[in-house]
Amino acid sequence: MAGRKRRRFQYIRQRFPKKMQKKLVMLFLAIILAFVGLIGKITQINATNGERYTRIVLDQQQYNSRAIPFKRGDIVDRNGTVIATSERVYNVILDANVMLSSKDEQKRAVAVAEVKKVLEDHFEVEGSVIDEIVESKPDSRYNIIKKKITYAKAQEFEALRQEVYEDENGKEQKKYPNISCIWLEEDYIRSYPYSTLACDVIGFTVAGNVGNAGIEASYNDILNGTDGREYGYLDTDSSLERTVKAAVNGKNVMSTIDISLQSIVEKHILAFNEAHKNEARDGEGSKNTAVIIANPNTGEILAEASYPNFDLNNPRDLTAYYTEEQIAAMDADQKLDAMNQLWRNFCVSDIFEPGSTAKPFTVASGLECGTLLGNETYYCGGHLEVGGWSISCHKRDGHGIQTLSDAIANSCNVCMMHIVASMGAEQFCRYQKIFGFGQETGIDLPGEATGLLYDAASMNSSSLATNSFGQNFNVTMTQMVAAFSSLINGGNYYEPRIIKQILDENGNVIENKEPVLLKKTVSAETSEMLKSYMKQTMTTGTGKNAQVPGYSIGAKTGTAEKHPRNQGNYVLSYMGFAPAENPEVLVYVVIDEPNVAKQDVSKYVTDLSREIMAEAFPYLNITMEETPETNTPAASE
């Protein structure tokens, strides 16, 4: 074994004689020296020109590696009219590091002067802005100089980049060679073409494409997309390569709102408040004036508006309702409170006592539980003693003998108190829940309130009596619309909704929002009886002042005294539907503390309701009453 090892070693020494071994050593040393030289050269380049080469690479990355913002989806009305959109704009960015990159002081000065001139001439940027950046952050690479530049302005600037002239040698030279440090960053801003129209329903966005109130908030995730990214990098051949991950734009939503109908409603709301400002105790409009127009057979909200409103394009502007002195006196919290009150959707988020518009529900409950048969009569002497209290009717000298139809048409409190006394608190409270009071309706808008109700255990006889005609419990307008729709459509309680469809960015339907039937509240027979009772309201009762010629209308008016009592503050309301026999539309009008000296006058709300319906019904092609044909006798010969 040892002999074999010696022979192998001798063989290796024979293959690599000393002369060859020396050559291998020399080659190895040469390679080491070459690496040392290469490292030295790299070190020298980095020390003398490293910053310039680094800047070249970073410049390429800065200009070519960028976020690609998504476009937030549009909100359109039921006919496809755009009511909220995102417009493409550009931010002007300055790379101070590139602007000041020259080692020559004079060249740097020329570059700064040229940049200041272009920015001032083209974008109206003060030269002092550039001076401040040069002074405080000369190495900065990303400075937003101006925001929201239009597409047209951006195109003008890009053309400016390409402007050339011929020098004395006939060669083309760039007119502005030093503005490569200025570049435009693509962005979007939210825009509302109709300004204040439907502001409570639409809502607005804040920084970062976050919806605030309305559809913008409740459908925020659907409206938003995902940012893309364009990557720029140098490959092995020092060529600039690009990888683009496209932005995913948000989806569009189609609302149930009809913007033309909305315009009609808001026009009359504003006219009412402007007309009565001189009567107001403080010179302002009503505390709130709100209207909902709905399709009672589907739950769709066709129009929803309230006063005061605000400009969606400038939602923090308080100057329409406060003087400059008042705004200046507010601290930050007070301003925020004022804005939140302005942004609040009264139709969804505010609770109030419904007043006499609740009386049809009292009658419906009695009919459904079997307490009433429909042929009852009651005597109203102007008040009723209940639980040790004398509770008055709105007609202090009494209505006399009243049928159920009379009781609703004339809005008799005494009749309602008799009905609930025979029904009892347990049945009354059960039907309040059936009608959805004290509960969320499920409407697809944020901030929905629920209201406050008694339960049967805590309801005494006087509370039951006042509840029967809409006092001492709270509702929202949305709850009333959903519940009242079920009274007149055969008993079907539909979930109220504000969105009709979800669309992709090309307008293709992704999802249809079908009517959602949640429950049955009353029988078809009860519904028919109530419709006939409420038609009498418009012919001989409290709503006749709201009658629109040519239409068969059913309705109920309401007047509710607000807490604290005996302060002269009231909520007036009107709930009307047409045609009375087969309703196609429901109109609910509420005036909270009307701007008049004496608030408990229903004429204010019936006048406003008539003006709205007179213009809205023809627009909606609501079926008119049939006029009997008259037979004209033949002329005698």
VENHUDA-V479535 format. One record per helix or strand of 3 or more residues. SS is the DSSP state (~ for helix, > for strand). FROM is the first residue (numbers start at 1). TO is the last residue. If there is no record, write none. Layout:
# VENHUDA-V479535
SS	FROM	TO
SS	FROM	TO
This chain:
# VENHUDA-V479535
~	2	15
~	18	64
>	66	68
>	82	94
~	96	99
~	105	123
~	127	136
>	143	149
~	151	162
>	164	166
>	172	174
~	179	181
>	182	191
~	199	202
>	204	206
>	210	212
~	214	218
~	220	223
>	228	234
>	240	245
>	252	255
~	259	275
~	277	279
>	288	294
>	300	307
~	312	314
~	324	329
~	332	343
~	346	349
~	355	369
>	377	380
>	383	386
>	389	392
>	400	403
~	404	409
~	413	423
~	425	434
~	456	458
~	461	468
~	477	488
>	492	494
>	499	503
>	509	512
>	517	520
~	524	539
~	544	546
>	553	561
>	570	578
>	585	592
~	603	620
